[in-house]
């Protein structure tokens, strides 16, 4: 891979997606930081150590995936550097520049191994997409909406576990998914919120009223909206109704054409403020690999036609990538490229408290960038902190 550390790179003749507009132009990067944005094709820029012709492709802020279990045969539950390299390399080739190592419902020991492995991985130079921390999905969830999680390891919220992990792996837990109706959940939400952990509802039968209390306690996130949660009813709006109407809550979306109907996507996008919707993959180890039999948290998963399901039929994560989610949104949502970019990059950066540094193309921000084909069919190049971590060529 080309290295541009300490040297300047000019990406010219690109279609640049900014926060408030899409423009033709060039971006100058030095020491991993965006130092200049030049709009228009006429101005000649000289003096860059390296140049790259965008050939009209879209230059986007790097995608941030806050809900991803694995990819290309690797699973974050493997808790090994080799597996983490596999996952982050594959998703970097799909435009992801930052991600949360997402767990499944498992034993305390298996989850702790992910904390240890992620903490160790983040302390060293990460060669591909950057791990930003851990998303703990389960085991504090509802049996009724178990989805593809393993019921053998369900647990009520355990503050003693959380306090121990926070003490031994400070700053690693970034997002935690629970069922707010469970006994002890509100106390946990308050504790997590005080310790700067994003708290999410998911795999939950929470009523609208319970969700309101949870949001008042500090819950600000919903995983894979519509899926594995109490649905909307006109007399009891349920979890989905609360997510749609409470502007304190960020809503995740799996845009793969299987988890959520395009009409429901448009409903969600129209209900939520433009800064409160987040594209995710929920990808498992099957992403990037052929159809076949895979494993998720000890449960067998069958992938057919790219769709992952348990043997009894429940959807089991996905084989989605961020660039494919982005393309699906351009084809089925009726939204602008700017809005979709916000969902894929800016909003997750905001939710994780990183927007000052990344999540948009702006002078002074890290050069976490994706150069994508004009139809978003594939990624040409990906940069993390100005370093090229993937090139299709």
C-alpha positions in Angstrom: 0.0 0.0 0.0 1.1 3.5 -0.6 2.1 5.4 2.5 1.6 9.2 2.7 2.6 9.7 6.3 4.6 13.0 6.5 4.0 13.6 2.8 1.2 15.3 0.9 -1.4 13.7 -1.3 -3.7 15.6 -3.8 -6.8 13.8 -4.8 -8.0 15.8 -7.9 -11.0 15.7 -10.3 -13.3 14.0 -7.8 -17.0 14.5 -6.9 -16.6 15.6 -3.2 -19.5 15.0 -0.8 -19.4 17.7 1.8 -21.8 18.2 4.7 -23.9 20.8 2.9 -23.2 20.2 -0.8 -21.7 18.0 -3.5 -19.0 19.7 -5.5 -16.4 19.0 -8.1 -12.8 19.6 -7.0 -9.7 18.4 -5.2 -8.7 17.6 -1.6 -5.1 18.1 -0.3 -3.9 15.9 2.5 -0.8 16.3 4.6 0.3 14.4 7.7 -3.0 12.5 7.7 -5.1 15.6 7.9 -7.2 17.4 5.3 -5.5 20.7 4.8 -7.3 22.2 1.8 -10.5 21.7 -0.3 -10.4 23.2 -3.7 -13.7 23.5 -5.5 -13.8 23.6 -9.3 -11.6 22.0 -12.0 -9.8 25.0 -13.3 -7.4 25.8 -10.5 -4.0 24.2 -10.9 -2.5 22.9 -7.7 1.2 22.1 -7.5 3.7 20.9 -4.9 2.0 17.8 -3.7 4.3 14.8 -3.1 1.7 12.4 -4.6 -1.4 12.9 -6.8 -4.3 10.7 -7.6 -6.8 11.3 -10.4 -10.3 10.8 -9.0 -11.7 10.5 -12.6 -15.0 11.9 -11.4 -15.6 9.3 -8.7 -17.3 10.2 -5.5 -14.9 11.2 -2.6 -16.8 10.4 0.6 -16.0 10.6 4.3 -15.0 7.1 5.5 -17.8 4.9 6.7 -18.1 4.2 10.4 -19.9 0.9 11.2 -21.0 0.8 14.8 -22.6 -2.7 14.5 -20.5 -5.3 12.8 -19.7 -8.9 14.0 -17.2 -9.9 11.4 -16.4 -10.5 7.8 -14.4 -12.6 5.3 -14.4 -15.6 7.6 -13.4 -13.7 10.8 -15.6 -13.1 13.8 -14.8 -10.6 16.6 -15.7 -13.3 19.1 -12.6 -15.1 17.9 -10.7 -12.5 20.0 -7.5 -12.9 18.0 -5.3 -10.4 16.1 -5.4 -12.6 13.0 -9.2 -12.5 12.9 -9.3 -8.8 13.6 -6.8 -8.1 10.8 -9.0 -10.2 8.4 -12.2 -8.4 9.4 -10.8 -4.8 9.3 -8.9 -5.5 6.0 -12.1 -6.8 4.3 -14.3 -4.0 5.5 -11.7 -1.4 4.6 -12.0 -2.7 1.0 -15.7 -1.8 1.3 -15.2 1.8 2.5 -15.2 1.3 6.2 -12.6 3.4 8.0 -13.8 2.9 11.6 -15.8 0.2 13.3 -16.9 -1.2 16.7 -16.1 -4.8 17.5 -19.6 -6.2 18.1 -20.2 -9.1 20.3 -23.0 -11.6 20.5 -24.8 -13.0 23.6 -22.1 -15.3 25.1 -20.5 -16.2 28.4 -18.8 -13.6 30.6 -15.5 -15.2 29.8 -16.0 -15.1 26.0 -17.1 -11.5 26.1 -14.2 -10.5 28.3 -11.9 -12.1 25.8 -13.2 -9.6 23.2 -12.5 -6.7 25.5 -9.0 -7.9 26.0 -8.3 -8.6 22.4 -9.8 -5.2 21.3 -7.9 -3.3 23.9 -4.7 -5.0 22.8 -5.4 -4.4 19.1 -6.1 -0.7 19.6 -2.9 -0.1 21.4 -0.8 -1.1 18.3 -0.7 0.3 14.8 -3.9 -0.9 13.1 -3.1 -1.6 9.4 -6.6 -1.4 8.0 -9.9 0.0 9.2 -9.5 1.3 12.8 -11.2 -0.4 15.7 -12.9 2.3 17.8 -14.0 0.1 20.7 -16.5 -2.6 21.6 -20.3 -2.8 21.0 -21.7 -5.2 23.6 -24.8 -6.7 22.0 -26.3 -8.9 24.6 -26.4 -10.8 26.9 -28.8 -8.3 28.7 -31.6 -8.8 26.2 -35.1 -10.3 25.9 -35.8 -14.0 25.3 -39.0 -13.0 23.4 -37.0 -11.1 20.8 -33.9 -13.3 20.9 -33.4 -13.2 17.1 -30.2 -15.0 16.3 -28.6 -14.6 19.8 -27.9 -17.7 21.9 -30.6 -18.0 24.7 -28.2 -20.2 26.8 -26.3 -17.1 27.8 -29.0 -14.6 28.5 -28.5 -12.6 31.7 -30.2 -9.7 33.5 -28.0 -6.5 33.4 -24.9 -7.1 35.5 -23.4 -3.8 36.9 -20.6 -5.8 38.5 -19.4 -7.0 35.1 -19.6 -3.6 33.6 -17.7 -2.0 36.5 -15.0 -4.6 36.3 -14.6 -4.2 32.5 -14.6 -0.5 32.7 -11.9 -0.6 35.3 -9.6 -3.1 33.5 -10.3 -1.9 29.9 -11.0 1.8 30.3 -12.6 3.5 27.3 -13.1 0.3 25.3 -16.8 -0.1 25.8 -18.5 2.4 23.5 -22.0 1.0 23.0 -24.1 -1.4 24.9 -27.4 -3.0 23.7 -30.0 -4.1 26.3 -33.7 -4.7 26.7 -34.9 -1.7 28.8 -37.8 -3.7 30.3 -35.5 -6.1 32.1 -35.2 -5.7 35.9 -32.2 -3.5 36.7 -32.0 -2.0 33.2 -32.8 1.6 34.1 -30.1 1.6 36.8 -27.6 0.2 34.3 -28.6 2.8 31.7 -27.9 5.6 34.2 -24.6 4.1 35.1 -23.5 3.6 31.5 -24.6 7.1 30.5 -22.6 8.6 33.3 -19.6 6.7 32.1 -19.9 7.9 28.5 -21.2 4.6 27.0 -23.9 4.9 24.4 -26.9 2.8 25.6 -29.1 1.2 23.0 -32.4 -0.7 23.0 -32.4 -3.9 21.0 -33.8 -7.5 21.1 -36.5 -5.9 23.3 -40.2 -6.1 24.1 -40.2 -2.6 25.7 -43.5 -0.7 25.6 -43.6 3.0 24.5 -43.8 4.0 28.1 -40.8 1.9 29.1 -38.8 3.4 26.2 -39.7 6.9 27.3 -38.4 6.2 30.8 -35.2 4.6 29.3 -34.6 7.7 27.2 -35.0 9.9 30.3 -32.4 7.7 32.0 -29.9 8.2 29.1 -30.8 5.7 26.4 -29.9 7.3 23.0 -29.7 4.5 20.4 -31.7 1.7 18.8 -30.0 -1.3 17.1 -31.3 -2.6 13.7 -34.5 -0.6 13.9 -37.7 -2.7 13.2 -35.9 -6.0 13.7 -36.1 -7.9 17.0 -38.2 -5.3 18.8 -41.8 -4.8 19.8 -43.5 -3.4 16.6 -45.7 -0.3 16.1 -49.4 -0.6 17.0 -51.7 2.4 16.9 -52.8 1.9 20.5 -49.5 0.9 22.0 -46.7 2.3 19.7 -44.2 -0.1 21.2 -40.4 0.1 20.8 -40.6 0.9 17.2 -43.0 3.8 17.8 -40.7 5.3 20.4 -37.7 5.0 18.1 -39.6 6.7 15.3 -40.9 9.6 17.4 -38.2 10.3 20.1 -35.6 12.6 18.7 -33.2 11.7 21.5 -32.7 8.2 20.0 -30.4 7.4 17.1 -31.9 4.7 14.8 -29.7 2.1 13.2 -30.8 0.7 9.8 -29.7 -2.4 7.9 -30.3 -1.4 4.3 -29.9 -4.7 2.4 -33.4 -5.2 1.0 -34.0 -8.2 3.4 -34.2 -6.7 6.9 -36.3 -3.7 6.1 -38.8 -2.9 3.3 -37.9 0.2 1.2 -41.3 1.7 2.3 -40.3 1.3 6.0 -36.9 2.8 5.2 -38.6 5.9 3.8 -40.9 6.0 6.8 -37.9 5.9 9.2 -36.0 8.5 7.2 -39.0 10.9 7.2 -39.6 10.4 10.9 -36.1 10.9 12.2 -34.1 14.1 12.0 -31.4 13.8 9.4 -28.7 13.7 12.1 -30.3 10.7 13.9 -30.2 7.8 11.4 -27.2 5.5 11.2 -26.4 2.9 8.5 -24.9 -0.3 9.8 -24.1 -3.7 8.3 -24.7 -6.1 11.2 -22.3 -8.2 9.1 -21.2 -11.7 10.3 -18.2 -13.8 9.2 -20.1 -14.7 6.0 -19.7 -11.2 4.5 -17.5 -11.4 1.5 -17.6 -15.2 1.4 -19.7 -17.6 -0.7 -23.0 -19.1 0.4 -22.8 -21.9 2.9 -22.8 -22.9 6.6 -21.4 -20.4 9.1 -21.5 -19.9 12.9 -22.8 -17.1 15.0 -22.3 -17.3 18.7 -22.4 -21.1 18.6 -25.5 -21.2 16.4 -25.4 -22.6 12.9 -26.2 -20.1 10.2 -27.2 -20.9 6.6 -26.4 -18.3 4.0 -28.3 -18.6 0.7 -28.4 -15.9 -1.9 -26.3 -13.7 0.5 -29.1 -13.9 3.1 -28.1 -15.3 6.5 -30.6 -17.2 8.6 -30.8 -19.7 11.5 -32.1 -23.1 10.6 -35.6 -22.1 12.0 -35.7 -19.1 9.7 -34.7 -16.1 11.9 -32.4 -13.6 10.1 -28.9 -13.9 11.5 -27.0 -10.7 10.9 -26.1 -10.1 7.3 -23.5 -10.4 4.6 -23.9 -6.7 3.9 -21.0 -4.2 3.4 -21.2 -0.4 3.9 -20.7 0.4 0.2 -23.5 -1.9 -0.7 -25.8 -0.4 2.0 -24.9 3.0 0.6 -25.8 2.0 -3.0 -29.0 0.4 -1.8 -30.0 3.6 -0.2 -29.3 5.6 -3.4 -31.5 3.3 -5.4 -34.4 2.8 -2.9 -34.7 5.7 -0.4 -35.2 8.7 -2.6 -32.6 10.5 -0.4 -29.7 12.7 -1.5 -26.1 11.4 -1.5 -25.4 14.0 1.2 -28.1 12.6 3.5 -26.9 9.0 2.9 -23.3 10.1 3.6 -24.4 11.6 6.9 -26.1 8.3 7.8 -22.9 6.3 7.0 -20.3 8.6 8.4 -21.3 11.8 10.1 -24.0 10.5 12.4 -22.1 7.5 13.8 -19.1 9.9 14.4 -21.5 12.2 16.3 -23.0 9.4 18.3 -19.5 8.2 19.3 -18.3 11.7 20.1 -15.8 11.7 17.2 -17.3 14.3 14.9 -14.7 16.9 15.8 -12.1 14.6 14.2 -13.8 12.5 11.5 -17.1 11.8 9.9 -17.1 14.5 7.2 -14.7 16.1 4.7 -13.5 19.3 6.2 -10.2 21.2 6.7 -8.5 20.1 9.9 -10.2 16.7 10.1 -8.5 13.3 9.7 -8.3 12.1 6.2 -10.6 9.1 6.6 -11.8 8.9 3.0 -13.4 6.6 0.5 -13.2 7.0 -3.3 -16.2 5.2 -4.8 -17.4 4.5 -8.3 -20.0 6.9 -9.6 -22.7 4.3 -9.2 -21.4 3.2 -5.8 -20.9 -0.3 -7.2 -17.5 -0.7 -5.5 -14.7 1.2 -3.7 -11.6 2.3 -5.6 -9.5 3.4 -2.6 -9.8 3.8 1.2 -7.7 6.0 3.4 -7.5 5.9 7.2 -5.8 9.0 8.8 -4.3 9.8 5.3 -2.8 6.3 4.9 -4.1 4.3 2.0 -5.3 1.0 3.4 -7.0 -0.3 0.2 -6.7 0.2 -3.5 -8.7 -1.6 -6.1 -5.7 -1.3 -8.4 
